[in-house]
């Protein structure tokens, strides 16, 4: 059963404890509200200000599990705080998995400071959990996918559009890498895991995957420089730096270009174009 008073109090106190800079927002002038405003939390949680405000005022319908999960991420809650929020909202907390979707607050704090850089947080199966605006401008909104298609490895073998981002001469390496990566995750997670389910689906749907899987390759790593074919700015050669959260098996991927290079100029142009489009 939902504890409306407890839920409202917990949300209000967590909101007031956060500062704009803690979540990557500008402080601005004449800020009188302690912590974040309700509309800021609503935006961070991808919901309307009215819906969020009604929860804090002990009104409105019971928030769904999906809404509670979004609020937990918007408020940068720890796993213990997230579980507490679920119970207050009248739901059972999600099972704690090493490959869950809840991004740790520490990783989110780093991510929030990368607004002008292509970056994303991904799971061990290549599912995008967070993208910066420039990350979306570079590869598209990968958060829109659902089901098995959330995994870039699954899309690589089943959706031709996934390959248009990279030069054809790089495709073989990506195929080997994604098959190798999935085999590595399956070995760790076991035959009843989501990795095993993805492998079963791909064995049914992709002849190329069957060939790669039969080769039983492991340890195929990404190349030091990744090449992207962007429809607006052309070829981009980007280095990828990785920050890993060993407890959640999440990785923060940050893409950069050598200063003064054509790729660096291309990223700057892409950033300027993205600002113009979203303004």
N, C-alpha and C positions, 0 to 999 in steps of 0.2 A: 504493500500500500504506500502511496506517495505521502511523504512528510512535507507538506507545502511550506510550513513555517521554517523547518530546518533547511530545506532546499533553498528557500529565498535568502535566509541568513548566510548560509555557506557561500552562495554565489556573490552576494553583496560584499562579504568580507574578502573573498579572493579577488574580486574586481578592484576593490579599494586598495589592496596590497600591491597591485601591479602599477608600474609607471609606463607611460607611452614608449619610452626608449627600451623597456624590457621586452616589448613585442614588436619592435621595428617601426613604431609610429613616431612622427614628429611631435614634439611637445606643444609647440605653438604658443601664442601669447594669450594672456588673460585666462589662464586655466585655473579655475577655482575648485573643480571637482577633485576630491582626494582619489588618486589612482586613475583608473580608466573610466570613461563615460559608458553608459549603457549602449549607446549606438556604436561605440568602438568595439565592444565585446561582441555585439550582434554581427558586425561586419567580419570580425575575425572568425566567428563561428558559422558564417555563411547562412544567416537567417535574418528575418526582418527585425527591426528594432522593436516593433510592437509585440511580436511574439516573445522575444527575450524579456522585455519589460514586464509583461504580464506574469512571467514566471517569478521574477523578483518581487512582484506585488502579491504573490500567492493567489493568482487568478489564472484563468484559461485552462485548456485541456492538459492532460498529463503529457509531458514531452516524450517522444518516441526514443527508443534506444539509439537510433541514428542521430537524433537531435542532441541527446545527452553526450554522445561521443564527440560530436562537433563542438559542443560547449567546452568539454574537457580539454580539447586541443586548443581552442581559442583562448582559454585561460591558462594555458601552459601548465596543466596539472601534472603532478607525478602519478605513477600508477596507483599508489595508495589513495591519493586524493581522487583520482578518477573512479576507483571502485566505491569510495564513499559517496561520490556524487550519484552514481548509478543506484545505490541503495536508497538514498534520499528521494530519488525520482521514482522509486517503486519498481526497479528492475534488478535482475541479477547481474552482477558485474561480468564482463566478458572473461573468458578463460585466458589466463596469462600464458601466452606463447612467446617463444623466442622470436618468432616471425610475425608478431602481431602488428596492427596498424597504428598503435599509439606511439607517437614520436616523443622521445624523452625531452623534458624542458631544456636541458643543457644543449642538445643538438638544435632545438628550435631557436634558442638565443643566438647561436652562431648563424643559423639560416636567416634569421630576421635581419641580419646586418649585411646581407648580400643582395640587396634589392637591385643594384646596378650591375650584377654579374649573372651569367647563366649558371643556375645551380638547381639541384633537385635532391630530395630525400627519397631513397628507394629501399624496398625490402630485398631479402636475399633472392627472391624470385624475379627481381626486376620490375616490381610494381611501384609506380610513382605515387608517393604520399604527399609530397609538397613540391611546388615549382615556383621559382621566382618569375616575375613578369618577363624578364629577358630570356629565361629558360623556355617559357612558353613561346616566345617569339622565335626562338631557335628551332625547336623541334615540334611545336604544337602542344596543345593541352593534353597531356597523357593521363590526367586524372579523370578524364571523361569515360574511360573504358570500364566495363564491368565484366564479372565472371572471369574465365580463363584469359580473356583478352587484356586484362590488367597487366599481365606479364609481357614485357617486351620480347622475351624469348619465344613465347607462344605466338605473338603477332609476327615475329620474324619469319616463322615457318608457315603461317596461315594467311597473312594479309600482305599482298604485294606492296601496298602503300608504305609499309614499314621499311622497305629497302630503298625507297626513293631518297632517303636522307643521306645515303652514303654512295660513293663512287662504286660502279660495278666491280672493279678490281679488288675492292675490299670485302665483297660479299662472302667469299669462301671463308675468310678468317672469322667473320662474325658468326657464320653458321657453325664452325668448329667450336668457337668460344661459347655460344649459347648452349649447345648440346653438352659440352664439357662442364659448364657451370651447373646445369640442371642435374647432371649425374653426381656432381660433388655434393649438392644440397640433399639429394635423395639418399646418398650414403650416410649423411649425418642424421637426417630426420626419419628415415626408415620407410618400410613398404606401405604404411598406412597414412603417409603424409600428403600434404597438398602437392609437394614436388612429385611424388609418385603418381598422383592423379593427372598432373600436367603431362608427365611422360607418357602415360597411357593414351591420353587424348592425342598427343602429337604422333605417336606410333600409328594410330588409326588414320590420321588425317594428312600426314606429310611423308611422301616417299623420300624426300631429301633428309628429313629428320631420321627416318629409319636407317638410312645409310650412315649418317653421322653417329647415330646411337650404336650401331653395330661395330663401329671402329673402336669404341670404348676408350676414347681419349679423355684424359683428365688434366687439369692444370693449365688449360689454354687461357692465357691472360690477355686483357685488353692491351692494345699497342699504346706506346707512350704518347703518341699524338693521334687524335681521332679526326677524321676528315668528314665534313658535312657539306652536302650540296643544298644550299639554301636558294629557293626560287627568286628571292629579291636581291641578295648580295653575293651570290655565287659560292665558290669553294672557300670553306673556312677550315683551317688547320688549328685545332685547339688541344691544349694539354688538359688532362683531367686529374685533379687532385682529389683524394678520397679521405674522408674522415669517417671512421667506423665506430658504431656503438655496439660493443660485443654483447651487451645484455639483451638488446632488442634485435640484433642482427640487421640493423639498418645501416645504410651508408649515405653520407652526404657527399654528393659529387659536385665539384666546382670546376667550371671550364674557363680557361684563360688563354689569351693569345700573346705571342711575343710582342712587346711594345715596338712600334714602328713598322711592323709587318703588315702585309696586305690583309691578313686575317684580323689583325687588331683594328685596322681601319674599317673592315667589314662589320665587326662587332659594334663599333661606335656608330656606324650608319644604321645598323639594325636597332640599336638602343634609341637613336633619335627618331627613327620611323615608328617604333613601338610607342614612344612618348606621344608622338603626334597623333597616332591612332586612338590611344586611350584618353587623350586630353579632352 
